Every structure is written in C-alpha cells, then in structure tokens.
Amino acid sequence: MDIYVLPDYKAKEFVAFCEVLQIKKNTTVEKMLESGFTNFYKPHLYFSRRLKQPDNYNVSFGIIVSKKTKKILSFEILDENFCQPCFCTDNDLKQVKNIVDELIKKGILERSEDLC
C-alpha cells in the first residue's frame, strides 16, 4: 500500500492511521459505488473528498482500491491545484478520521485486527 503525503509532523500519524485500514470482507463493488467510490478507470475504485481549508485551498483525501482484489492500493492527501501530495495538518487529519469513521459505519472499511 502506498501513502502519499509530504513529510511533516502529522505525516507519521496519517501513515500510522492509514496502515491499519482495509476494505471490510464481503463488501461488494456495488456497495462501494453507493458509498461514494467511482469507477472511471475500470481496474480501480476511487474515493475522494475535499478537505475544508481555512484559506479555501484545494486539498483532498483519496483512497484507491483494486476492483478485482478489493485491496487498498493507496491513501493520499493531495494539493488539487498541482495534483501533488501535500502536508497533513491537524485539521486535515481530523477530517480524514471523520471520513474514515463514516466509511466504517457504512460497512466499507475496517481496522485490521492483526495490526491494532
């Protein structure tokens, strides 16, 4: 699994948070699509949410999943203006955790029991 975020004091916490996440067993592609994933590139499912910034800067959180294996390929915090990884702030991390909690409640993601 790849994790794209620029290194800073919150990057390690973002990486540690993401490393224990996985797609819940028996989750269907249809359920993922209903929960906000897209499938424009057929081999992958992609989830993206904009993170609110105090200065209205365009930053997003994304997850890329293999459609065939349902394994998470990457997590990312991207600067949408340059399509590049960017720094993870306290505010970003809080929003990412809320987004992940929503996906856990919907039965899409779970925390890997062997890593917790």
PEZIGI-V381487 format. One record per backbone hydrogen bond with DSSP energy under -0.5 kcal/mol. NH is the residue of the N-H (numbers start at 1). CO is the residue of the C=O. Records with the same first field share a line. If there is no record, write none. Layout:
BEGIN
NH=CO + CO
END
This chain:
BEGIN
2=73
4=75
5=3
6=86
11=8
12=8
14=10
15=11
16=12
17=13
18=14
19=15
20=16 + 17
21=18
22=110
24=108
27=24
32=28
33=29
34=30
35=31
36=33
37=32
38=46
42=40
44=41
45=65
46=38
47=63
49=61
51=59
52=50
56=53
59=51 + 57
60=78
61=49
62=76
63=47
64=74
65=45
66=71
67=43
68=43
70=66
73=64
74=64
75=2
76=62
77=4
78=60 + 76
79=84
80=58 + 78
81=58
82=79
83=79
84=79
86=77
89=87
93=89
94=90
95=91
96=92
97=93
98=94
99=95
100=96
101=97
102=98
103=99
104=100
105=101
106=102
107=104
108=103
109=103
110=22
112=20
115=112
116=112
END
